[in-house]
């Protein structure tokens, strides 16, 4: 797959280049993405260590940026002062991924909510958008975002969104974006397809969440940013649009939201 001759341009708004799956290959992966029309990549931290690593990677490549924050699993280690210091880097474009996950063996809900709210307010203080992770907690997530609506001035996105189309519309009403990834290409992902069909294109972002969730026909393999085209092509089919329009609008959305 090589789209070098086309005029398409994409932004992968959520990648994990710090993952060990890319060890020793980050430069190759970034270059391969660029050759396949990915003009920018946002690599996401999930705790202090990975946030530092995300910034280090972003500083090595002109077209790579970083989002930093504490994922629910690591909320008990939350260090606001250190996170705020990391945000001084010019390559930091968002606070995230942050949010809630109510699966087994996760920190108490009360702690997750407390740290989620603190990071929402920190993002507002830093004039940055938020990148929200939510799993099995969409009701509480929506309630918290509504409660903190005044701190959402700089926007944000629901990363790897897996909720209902009705709830997606509620998040959009708060000024947030919905991020569509490889799951939207899976045959059994009708709910995600429904969301993609109803949410206005001006509120949609594209992401790979690599190295996880590779789109069909690469499902089960290591995901990477260059596969964003496959996700875009599938979204075009869902919405009955040309892939050029998907590329143009989602890239505009990402560059406006993240200031890149």
C-alpha positions in Angstrom: 0.0 0.0 0.0 1.5 3.3 -1.1 -0.5 6.5 -1.8 2.5 8.7 -2.4 1.2 9.9 -5.8 -2.2 11.0 -4.4 -3.1 14.3 -2.8 -4.7 12.7 0.3 -3.5 13.8 3.7 -4.4 12.2 7.0 -3.7 12.6 10.7 -3.5 9.6 13.0 -4.8 11.2 16.2 -4.1 8.4 18.5 -1.0 6.1 18.3 1.2 4.4 20.9 4.6 4.6 19.4 6.1 4.1 22.9 4.8 0.5 22.8 7.5 -2.2 22.8 5.9 -3.6 19.6 7.7 -0.7 17.8 11.1 -1.0 19.6 13.9 -0.3 17.2 11.5 0.5 14.4 10.0 3.8 15.3 11.8 5.8 12.5 10.8 3.2 9.9 7.2 3.3 11.1 7.0 7.1 11.0 8.7 7.2 7.6 6.3 4.6 6.2 3.4 6.6 7.5 4.6 9.7 5.8 5.1 7.9 2.5 1.5 6.8 2.8 0.1 10.3 3.3 -0.1 10.5 7.1 1.0 14.1 7.6 0.9 14.0 11.4 0.8 11.4 14.2 -0.2 12.0 17.8 1.4 9.5 20.1 -0.3 9.1 23.5 1.0 8.6 27.0 -1.0 6.8 29.7 1.2 7.4 32.8 4.2 9.6 33.7 6.8 7.3 32.1 5.0 6.8 28.8 4.1 10.5 28.6 7.8 11.4 28.9 8.7 8.8 26.3 5.9 10.2 24.0 7.4 13.6 24.2 10.9 12.3 23.5 9.7 10.6 20.4 7.7 13.6 19.2 10.8 15.8 19.6 12.7 13.5 17.1 10.2 13.9 14.3 8.7 17.1 12.9 5.3 15.4 12.1 4.9 13.6 15.5 3.2 15.2 18.5 2.4 14.0 22.0 -0.6 13.8 24.3 0.1 13.2 28.0 -1.9 12.0 30.9 -2.9 9.2 33.3 -5.1 6.4 31.9 -7.6 5.0 34.5 -5.4 2.0 35.4 -2.6 4.3 36.6 -4.7 7.0 38.3 -3.5 6.1 41.7 0.0 7.3 40.7 -1.3 10.7 39.5 1.2 13.4 39.8 -0.3 16.7 38.7 2.9 18.8 39.2 5.0 16.5 37.0 2.4 16.3 34.3 2.1 20.0 34.3 5.8 20.4 33.9 5.8 17.9 31.0 3.1 20.0 29.3 5.6 22.8 28.8 7.0 21.0 25.8 5.9 22.6 22.5 5.1 19.1 21.1 2.4 18.4 23.7 -1.0 19.0 22.0 -3.4 17.4 24.4 -4.0 15.9 27.9 -4.8 12.2 27.5 -5.5 9.6 27.4 -7.6 10.1 30.5 -11.0 8.8 31.6 -12.8 5.9 33.1 -12.7 2.1 32.9 -15.0 0.0 35.0 -13.6 -3.5 34.1 -12.2 -5.9 36.7 -9.0 -5.2 38.6 -9.1 -1.5 38.0 -8.7 1.3 40.7 -11.9 2.3 42.6 -14.4 4.3 40.7 -14.2 7.2 43.1 -10.4 7.5 42.5 -10.8 7.2 38.8 -13.4 10.0 38.8 -11.3 12.2 41.0 -8.3 12.0 38.7 -10.4 12.3 35.6 -11.9 15.6 36.8 -8.5 16.9 37.9 -7.0 16.2 34.4 -10.0 17.9 32.7 -9.4 21.0 34.8 -5.7 20.8 34.2 -6.3 20.7 30.4 -8.5 23.8 30.7 -5.7 25.6 32.7 -3.2 24.6 30.0 -5.6 25.5 27.2 -5.4 22.0 25.7 -8.0 19.6 24.4 -8.6 16.3 26.2 -8.4 12.7 24.8 -10.9 10.6 26.7 -10.7 6.8 27.2 -13.9 5.2 28.3 -14.7 1.5 28.7 -17.8 0.2 30.4 -18.4 3.6 32.0 -20.1 5.7 29.4 -22.9 6.9 31.7 -20.6 8.2 34.3 -18.2 9.6 31.7 -21.0 11.7 30.1 -22.2 12.8 33.5 -18.7 14.0 34.5 -18.2 15.8 31.2 -21.5 17.5 31.6 -20.7 18.5 35.2 -17.4 19.9 34.0 -18.7 21.5 30.8 -17.2 24.9 31.7 -13.7 23.3 31.5 -14.2 21.9 28.0 -13.6 25.2 26.2 -10.6 23.7 24.3 -12.5 20.6 23.2 -11.5 17.0 23.0 -12.3 13.6 21.6 -13.7 10.3 22.7 -10.9 8.0 21.7 -11.7 4.6 20.2 -15.3 5.3 20.8 -17.4 2.2 21.5 -20.6 3.7 22.9 -24.1 4.1 21.4 -25.0 6.5 18.6 -27.4 8.3 21.0 -24.7 8.9 23.5 -22.2 9.9 20.8 -24.6 12.7 19.9 -24.6 13.8 23.6 -20.8 14.0 23.6 -20.9 16.0 20.4 -23.4 18.5 22.0 -20.6 19.1 24.5 -18.3 20.2 21.7 -16.3 17.0 21.7 -15.2 14.9 18.7 -15.7 11.1 18.1 -12.6 9.2 17.1 -13.1 6.3 14.6 -10.5 3.6 14.4 -9.9 0.1 13.0 -12.8 -1.5 14.9 -15.2 0.3 12.4 -13.9 -2.2 9.8 -14.8 -5.3 11.8 -17.8 -7.3 10.5 -19.3 -7.6 14.0 -18.9 -3.8 14.9 -22.3 -2.7 13.7 -22.7 -0.3 16.7 -19.5 1.5 15.7 -20.6 1.7 12.1 -23.9 3.2 13.2 -22.1 5.8 15.2 -19.9 6.6 12.2 -23.0 7.0 10.0 -24.8 9.5 12.3 -22.1 11.7 13.6 -21.4 14.7 11.5 -18.1 14.5 9.6 -17.0 17.8 11.1 -17.0 16.1 14.5 -15.1 12.9 13.4 -11.4 12.2 13.8 -9.4 9.2 12.6 -7.0 7.1 14.7 -5.3 3.7 14.6 -4.6 3.2 18.4 -1.6 1.3 17.1 -0.1 -1.2 17.7 -3.6 -2.5 18.7 -6.9 -3.0 16.7 -5.5 -3.2 13.2 -8.2 -2.7 10.6 -9.4 -5.4 8.2 -7.7 -6.9 6.2 -4.7 -6.5 8.6 -6.7 -7.6 11.7 -4.6 -9.6 14.1 -1.3 -8.1 12.9 0.6 -5.2 14.3 -1.3 -2.0 13.6 0.6 1.2 12.5 -0.2 4.7 11.4 0.0 4.0 7.6 -3.2 1.9 7.9 -5.2 5.1 8.6 -6.1 5.1 4.9 -8.0 1.8 5.3 -10.0 3.3 8.2 -10.7 6.4 6.1 -11.8 4.3 3.1 -14.2 2.3 5.2 -15.6 5.4 6.8 -16.2 6.8 3.3 -18.2 3.7 2.4 -20.2 4.0 5.6 -21.1 7.6 5.0 -21.5 7.3 1.2 -18.7 9.9 0.5 -15.5 10.0 -1.4 -12.3 9.1 0.6 -10.9 12.5 -0.5 -13.6 14.3 1.4 -13.0 12.1 4.5 -9.3 12.9 4.3 -9.8 16.6 3.9 -12.4 17.1 6.6 -10.9 14.8 9.3 -7.5 16.3 8.8 -8.9 19.8 9.1 -10.7 18.7 12.3 -7.6 17.3 13.8 -5.4 20.2 12.9 -7.9 22.7 14.3 -8.5 20.7 17.6 -4.9 20.0 18.3 -3.3 23.1 16.9 -0.9 21.2 14.6 
